[in-house]
Amino acid sequence: MQPEHRVPTHPGEVLLEEFLVPLGQTQVALAEHLGVPVQRINELVRGKRGVTPETAWLLAHALNTTPEFWLNLQASYDLARNRPARPIPRLRRAS
């Protein structure tokens, strides 16, 4: 569980730091391997694009992970970034 004040790491940063760099691979090589535009991988790595279910499947197969791994990273990031700015009270049972 993440502390409330810390935004989870974007999945693109995880892709770069935990997979591409250790494997000695480039964004171009990954894009070609997956059969997707280089722009998709580049935008993901730069945090300008999120992981879609399709991309999650592709990354899972190529990197020996699961699609859930990538989608959970994305969901955690999105939830932290979009937390309501004000507290929302619980909805009470109607009287």
Summary of the structure (lengths in Angstrom):
residues: 95
radius of gyration: 16.6
end to end distance: 36.6
largest distance: 63.4
contacts: 214
relative contact order: 0.15
helix: 58%
strand: 0%
